Amino acid sequence: MASVMRKFYLIALAFFLLSCGLTTTRPKLEMKMAQAAFIAAKKAESEKFAPGLYRKAEFYYLKAKSSYKRKYFNKAKQYSVLSKKFAEKAEYISIRKKAIENLE
């Protein structure tokens, strides 16, 4: 009887652990926000005025897209948040540098 119960608990535990991967939500909002930030950085000519930050944003955006495609949603979310962060910094710096150039 104890052997049967032990098997039941092991099977229940296995199903629980396997179902955790299935309940991960897709980071759609994070991906869209990273995409919008990256496009805004591109429009602000960040590749010219803040190339290091722009390249980091591009790198993490591409990694986020790749992870999303492979269904690694946790990694995709992390990479999209990093991409958004670097894209926003790059956009800010390029806008600031353009404004300083216009003042001179």
C-alpha positions in Angstrom: 0.0 0.0 0.0 2.8 2.4 0.9 4.5 1.6 -2.4 1.4 2.4 -4.4 1.0 5.7 -2.5 4.6 6.6 -3.1 4.3 6.0 -6.9 1.1 8.1 -6.9 2.9 11.0 -5.2 5.9 10.7 -7.5 3.6 10.8 -10.6 1.7 13.7 -9.2 5.0 15.6 -8.5 6.2 14.8 -12.0 3.0 16.2 -13.6 3.2 19.3 -11.4 6.8 20.0 -12.3 6.1 19.5 -16.0 3.0 21.7 -16.0 5.1 24.6 -14.6 6.8 25.1 -17.9 3.4 25.1 -19.7 2.0 27.9 -17.5 4.7 30.5 -18.4 3.0 33.4 -20.1 4.3 34.9 -23.3 6.0 38.3 -22.8 4.1 40.0 -25.5 3.9 43.4 -23.8 7.6 43.4 -23.0 8.5 42.5 -26.6 6.3 45.2 -28.0 7.8 47.8 -25.7 11.3 46.7 -26.5 10.5 47.0 -30.2 9.0 50.4 -29.9 12.0 51.7 -27.9 14.4 50.2 -30.4 12.6 51.9 -33.3 12.5 55.2 -31.4 16.3 54.9 -30.8 16.8 54.2 -34.5 14.7 57.2 -35.5 16.8 59.4 -33.1 19.9 58.3 -35.0 21.3 56.6 -32.0 23.7 54.5 -34.1 25.5 57.8 -34.8 25.3 59.6 -31.5 25.3 56.7 -29.0 26.6 53.7 -30.9 27.6 51.6 -27.8 24.2 51.7 -26.2 22.4 51.3 -29.6 24.5 48.1 -30.3 23.6 46.7 -26.8 19.9 47.4 -27.4 20.1 45.7 -30.8 22.0 42.7 -29.4 19.5 42.2 -26.6 16.5 42.8 -28.9 17.7 40.1 -31.3 18.4 37.7 -28.4 14.8 38.4 -27.1 13.3 37.6 -30.5 15.3 34.5 -30.8 14.4 33.3 -27.3 10.8 34.1 -27.9 10.8 32.0 -31.1 12.3 29.1 -29.3 9.7 29.5 -26.6 12.2 30.4 -23.8 9.8 33.1 -22.6 11.6 33.9 -19.3 14.8 34.6 -21.2 12.9 36.6 -23.8 11.4 38.7 -21.1 14.8 39.4 -19.5 16.4 40.3 -22.9 13.5 42.5 -24.0 13.7 44.5 -20.7 17.4 45.0 -21.2 16.9 46.0 -24.8 14.3 48.5 -23.8 16.6 50.0 -21.1 19.6 50.4 -23.5 17.4 51.7 -26.4 15.9 54.4 -24.1 19.3 55.4 -22.9 20.6 55.6 -26.4 17.6 57.6 -27.6 18.0 60.1 -24.7 21.7 60.6 -25.3 21.3 61.1 -29.0 18.5 63.6 -28.5 20.6 65.4 -26.0 23.7 65.5 -28.3 21.6 66.8 -31.2 20.2 69.5 -29.0 23.7 70.5 -27.9 24.9 70.6 -31.5 22.0 72.8 -32.5 22.9 75.3 -29.7 26.5 75.7 -31.0 
